[in-house]
Amino acid sequence: MRNYHGVGMTGEYPYLYHCMDYPYAGYNGTIEPNMTMCVESYIGEEGGKEGVKLEQHCLITDSGVEVLSKFPFEKALMDD
């Protein structure tokens, strides 16, 4: 499962809700070049009590997305 949200100290606005949550929590907005966003993935057993969120900081550009995070994840966290 992935979450997408902004960067900063204002509740991580703009937060992009999952499609199942949009009807009651979503809002209209625009993602534009030069905005930064975080892509957050939860790694753990579904329904389990433990897991980790891996996050990458990205810059939105005119041609796509540039990953700004440079620190590598531990290989053990990336294996299925």
N, C-alpha and C positions, 0 to 999 in steps of 0.2 A: 504494500500500500504506500502511495506517495502523497505527500502534502506539498503544496507550493505556497510560499508566503514571502512578503517583503522583508526588508532588513531594517532594523532600527529599534527604537525604544517606544514605539507607539502601537503596541499590540500586533506588530508584524504586518501592518497594512501595506499593500492589499493582500488579503488572504484569499486564495482560490479554493473554494469549497468543492468537495467531492460531489459528483452529479446527484447522488442520493440525498445530500444535505442541502442542495441549492434551493429547493422550493421553500424552505422555512428559514434559511440563513444566508442565502446568496444575495448578491447585489450586482448591478451592472457596472462595468468599469472598462478601462482600456489599458493594455500593456503596450508601452511605447519604447523605442530605442533610448538607451542610456539609463533605463531603470535597472535596478538590481533586484534579484529574487533569490530565494533559497529553495532548493529542491531537497526534500527531506524524505528518506525512505526508512520505514520501520522494518527491522530484521528480527524475527523471533517467531516462535511457534504461535499459530493462530489460536487464540483463546488461552494462551499460556500466561504465566505471571512474570516472565522475564523477557527482555529484549533490549535492543539498542536502536537509536535513531541515527542514521548516517546522513549528513547534510552537506550539500555542495552549494557554494555561493556562485551565482551566475550573473553576467551582464547581458542584457538584451541589446542586440545590435540591429542595424538595418538589414543584415543578411542572416541573422539567426541568433544563436546563443554562444557566448564565450564563457567557459568555466574559469572562474577566478581562483577557486580553491587549489592550492598547490601541494598541500600536505597529503601524502597517500594514505588510504585506508589500510588497515592491517589485513593481510591476505586471509587470515582465519575468519574475519568478519564478512568476507566477500564470497566464500564458498557456500554452495547450496547444501 
